[in-house]
């Protein structure tokens, strides 16, 4: 299993929106960055990810699971863009803020710290375990 981070502005698609979709999940559409798209192409069913609220909150708020492999993004006719489907697995009991992540020397090399604008990004197993512990999981 591999780990990822999915960023969303809560006023566009929030953790609550994701929770409301239940086991059916939702397409992670609208990504228009080649690197983020390529990461989604690398995903496998069962991979886990952090659901990250960007903008004001800037924190990891939930855990998701990839439930469908990369496929054409239904929000465009441009065949360059693909996405995966994800479902909510668990709410993070104590959201982990970007400030916490940046201040933890163990997370200094995390993509979120080095390239915070990338909307879909990989997370190492060590980073996953550290953030889960910080969040009370």
C-alpha contacts under 8 A as a table, 3 or more apart, distances in Angstrom:
res1	aa1	res2	aa2	distance
1	X	44	X	7.72
1	X	46	X	6.85
1	X	47	X	5.15
1	X	48	X	7.35
2	X	43	X	7.60
2	X	44	X	7.87
2	X	47	X	5.19
2	X	48	X	6.58
2	X	123	X	7.81
2	X	124	X	7.69
2	X	125	X	7.50
3	X	47	X	6.00
3	X	48	X	5.10
3	X	49	X	5.26
3	X	50	X	7.94
3	X	122	X	6.07
3	X	123	X	5.11
3	X	124	X	6.40
3	X	125	X	6.81
3	X	128	X	7.02
4	X	47	X	7.78
4	X	48	X	6.41
4	X	49	X	4.29
4	X	50	X	6.27
4	X	120	X	7.08
4	X	121	X	5.58
4	X	122	X	4.34
4	X	123	X	4.88
5	X	49	X	5.08
5	X	50	X	4.59
5	X	51	X	6.17
5	X	52	X	6.81
5	X	119	X	7.80
5	X	120	X	5.69
5	X	121	X	5.28
5	X	122	X	6.23
5	X	123	X	6.53
6	X	49	X	6.74
6	X	50	X	6.08
6	X	51	X	5.17
6	X	52	X	5.88
6	X	119	X	5.95
6	X	120	X	4.81
6	X	121	X	6.86
7	X	51	X	6.24
7	X	52	X	4.68
7	X	53	X	5.97
7	X	54	X	6.12
7	X	118	X	7.97
7	X	119	X	4.93
7	X	120	X	6.40
8	X	12	X	7.08
8	X	13	X	6.07
8	X	14	X	6.86
8	X	51	X	7.61
8	X	52	X	6.23
8	X	53	X	5.32
8	X	54	X	5.69
8	X	119	X	7.36
9	X	12	X	5.34
9	X	13	X	6.14
9	X	14	X	6.77
9	X	53	X	5.63
9	X	54	X	5.00
9	X	55	X	6.03
10	X	13	X	5.15
10	X	14	X	4.04
10	X	15	X	7.13
10	X	53	X	5.76
10	X	54	X	7.04
10	X	55	X	7.90
11	X	14	X	6.43
13	X	17	X	6.05
13	X	18	X	7.40
14	X	17	X	5.05
14	X	18	X	6.44
14	X	53	X	7.15
15	X	18	X	4.98
15	X	19	X	6.13
15	X	51	X	7.03
15	X	53	X	7.66
15	X	61	X	7.05
15	X	62	X	6.81
16	X	19	X	4.94
16	X	20	X	6.06
17	X	20	X	5.12
17	X	21	X	6.66
18	X	21	X	5.39
18	X	22	X	7.31
18	X	25	X	6.99
18	X	26	X	7.18
18	X	87	X	6.83
18	X	88	X	5.97
19	X	22	X	5.59
19	X	87	X	7.59
19	X	88	X	5.45
21	X	24	X	5.97
21	X	25	X	5.12
21	X	26	X	6.64
21	X	87	X	7.32
21	X	88	X	7.91
22	X	25	X	5.74
22	X	87	X	6.63
22	X	88	X	6.73
23	X	87	X	5.92
23	X	88	X	7.38
24	X	87	X	6.78
25	X	67	X	7.58
25	X	85	X	6.44
25	X	86	X	5.24
25	X	87	X	3.99
25	X	88	X	6.94
26	X	85	X	5.25
26	X	86	X	5.56
26	X	87	X	6.42
27	X	73	X	7.83
27	X	83	X	6.68
27	X	84	X	5.84
27	X	85	X	4.13
27	X	86	X	6.41
28	X	31	X	7.61
28	X	83	X	5.66
28	X	84	X	5.70
28	X	85	X	5.67
28	X	86	X	6.80
29	X	73	X	5.74
29	X	74	X	7.24
29	X	75	X	6.72
29	X	82	X	7.65
29	X	83	X	5.71
29	X	84	X	7.73
30	X	73	X	7.24
30	X	75	X	6.60
31	X	36	X	7.10
31	X	37	X	6.73
31	X	81	X	7.35
31	X	82	X	7.93
31	X	83	X	7.47
31	X	119	X	7.47
32	X	36	X	7.80
32	X	37	X	7.31
32	X	81	X	6.86
33	X	36	X	5.40
33	X	37	X	6.11
34	X	37	X	4.98
34	X	38	X	6.01
35	X	38	X	5.06
35	X	39	X	6.30
36	X	39	X	5.11
36	X	40	X	6.47
36	X	118	X	6.72
36	X	119	X	6.39
36	X	120	X	4.87
36	X	121	X	6.42
37	X	40	X	5.11
37	X	41	X	6.37
37	X	81	X	6.88
37	X	82	X	6.30
37	X	83	X	6.78
37	X	120	X	7.71
38	X	41	X	4.91
38	X	42	X	6.46
39	X	42	X	5.11
39	X	43	X	6.66
39	X	120	X	6.94
39	X	121	X	6.67
39	X	122	X	7.32
40	X	43	X	5.21
40	X	69	X	7.93
40	X	70	X	6.10
40	X	82	X	7.67
40	X	83	X	6.16
40	X	84	X	6.25
40	X	120	X	7.53
41	X	69	X	7.32
41	X	70	X	5.23
41	X	82	X	7.64
41	X	83	X	7.59
41	X	84	X	7.91
43	X	47	X	6.66
43	X	66	X	7.47
43	X	69	X	6.69
43	X	70	X	7.44
43	X	84	X	7.95
44	X	47	X	5.66
44	X	66	X	6.90
44	X	68	X	7.89
44	X	69	X	6.24
45	X	65	X	7.65
45	X	66	X	5.12
45	X	67	X	5.18
45	X	68	X	5.94
45	X	69	X	6.27
46	X	65	X	5.73
46	X	66	X	5.34
46	X	67	X	6.39
47	X	65	X	5.72
47	X	66	X	5.40
48	X	63	X	6.92
48	X	64	X	5.63
48	X	65	X	4.51
48	X	66	X	6.32
49	X	63	X	5.68
49	X	64	X	5.10
49	X	65	X	6.22
49	X	66	X	7.78
50	X	60	X	6.19
50	X	61	X	7.41
50	X	62	X	5.80
50	X	63	X	4.80
50	X	64	X	6.18
51	X	60	X	5.79
51	X	61	X	5.88
51	X	62	X	4.86
51	X	63	X	5.76
51	X	64	X	6.48
52	X	58	X	6.93
52	X	59	X	5.51
52	X	60	X	4.31
52	X	61	X	5.88
52	X	62	X	7.16
53	X	56	X	8.00
53	X	57	X	5.91
53	X	58	X	5.32
53	X	59	X	5.45
53	X	60	X	6.38
53	X	61	X	6.82
54	X	57	X	5.98
54	X	58	X	4.46
54	X	59	X	6.84
55	X	58	X	5.79
57	X	97	X	7.52
58	X	97	X	5.79
58	X	98	X	5.55
59	X	95	X	5.94
59	X	96	X	5.15
59	X	97	X	4.00
59	X	98	X	5.54
60	X	92	X	7.35
60	X	95	X	5.45
60	X	96	X	5.06
60	X	97	X	6.41
60	X	98	X	7.93
61	X	91	X	6.18
61	X	92	X	5.15
61	X	93	X	7.95
61	X	94	X	7.67
61	X	95	X	4.91
61	X	96	X	6.98
62	X	88	X	7.30
62	X	89	X	7.56
62	X	90	X	5.77
62	X	91	X	4.33
62	X	92	X	4.87
62	X	95	X	7.94
63	X	88	X	6.18
63	X	89	X	5.44
63	X	90	X	5.14
63	X	91	X	6.26
63	X	92	X	6.95
64	X	86	X	6.22
64	X	87	X	5.41
64	X	88	X	4.47
64	X	89	X	5.07
64	X	90	X	7.11
65	X	86	X	5.42
65	X	87	X	5.43
65	X	88	X	6.53
65	X	89	X	6.45
66	X	69	X	7.46
66	X	84	X	6.87
66	X	85	X	5.93
66	X	86	X	4.48
66	X	87	X	6.67
67	X	84	X	7.51
67	X	85	X	5.48
67	X	86	X	5.31
67	X	87	X	6.71
68	X	84	X	5.53
68	X	85	X	4.89
68	X	86	X	7.08
69	X	83	X	7.77
69	X	84	X	5.28
69	X	85	X	7.05
70	X	82	X	5.85
70	X	83	X	4.96
70	X	84	X	4.53
70	X	85	X	7.77
71	X	82	X	5.13
71	X	83	X	5.57
71	X	84	X	6.39
72	X	79	X	6.50
72	X	81	X	6.19
72	X	82	X	4.36
72	X	83	X	6.35
73	X	76	X	6.12
73	X	79	X	7.92
73	X	81	X	5.75
73	X	82	X	4.66
73	X	83	X	5.44
74	X	77	X	7.45
76	X	79	X	7.71
76	X	81	X	7.58
78	X	81	X	6.30
79	X	82	X	7.43
88	X	91	X	7.97
92	X	95	X	5.71
92	X	132	X	7.85
92	X	135	X	5.72
92	X	136	X	6.95
92	X	137	X	6.79
93	X	135	X	5.99
93	X	136	X	5.74
93	X	137	X	7.07
94	X	134	X	7.59
94	X	135	X	4.63
94	X	136	X	6.00
95	X	135	X	5.66
96	X	100	X	6.50
96	X	101	X	7.23
96	X	131	X	6.99
96	X	134	X	6.54
96	X	135	X	5.60
97	X	100	X	5.17
97	X	101	X	6.38
98	X	101	X	4.97
98	X	102	X	6.01
99	X	102	X	5.10
99	X	103	X	6.03
100	X	103	X	5.18
100	X	104	X	6.28
101	X	104	X	5.41
101	X	107	X	6.23
101	X	108	X	7.98
101	X	113	X	7.55
101	X	131	X	7.79
102	X	105	X	7.45
102	X	107	X	6.82
102	X	108	X	6.53
102	X	113	X	6.10
103	X	108	X	7.97
104	X	107	X	5.57
104	X	108	X	6.84
105	X	108	X	5.14
106	X	109	X	7.79
106	X	127	X	7.77
107	X	110	X	5.31
107	X	113	X	7.70
107	X	127	X	6.37
108	X	113	X	6.54
108	X	114	X	7.94
109	X	113	X	6.78
109	X	114	X	6.76
110	X	113	X	5.35
110	X	114	X	6.45
110	X	123	X	7.02
110	X	124	X	7.96
110	X	127	X	7.21
111	X	114	X	4.99
111	X	115	X	5.40
111	X	116	X	6.88
111	X	121	X	6.79
111	X	122	X	7.12
111	X	123	X	7.33
112	X	115	X	5.40
112	X	116	X	4.48
112	X	117	X	7.76
112	X	118	X	7.66
112	X	121	X	7.63
113	X	116	X	5.72
115	X	118	X	6.06
118	X	121	X	6.47
123	X	127	X	6.14
123	X	128	X	6.31
124	X	127	X	5.13
124	X	128	X	6.09
125	X	128	X	4.96
125	X	129	X	6.21
126	X	129	X	5.19
126	X	130	X	6.22
127	X	130	X	5.15
127	X	131	X	6.14
128	X	131	X	5.39
128	X	132	X	6.04
129	X	132	X	5.10
129	X	133	X	6.14
130	X	133	X	5.17
130	X	134	X	6.21
131	X	134	X	4.93
131	X	135	X	6.05
132	X	135	X	5.06
132	X	136	X	6.27
132	X	137	X	5.05
133	X	136	X	5.20
133	X	137	X	5.53
134	X	137	X	7.64
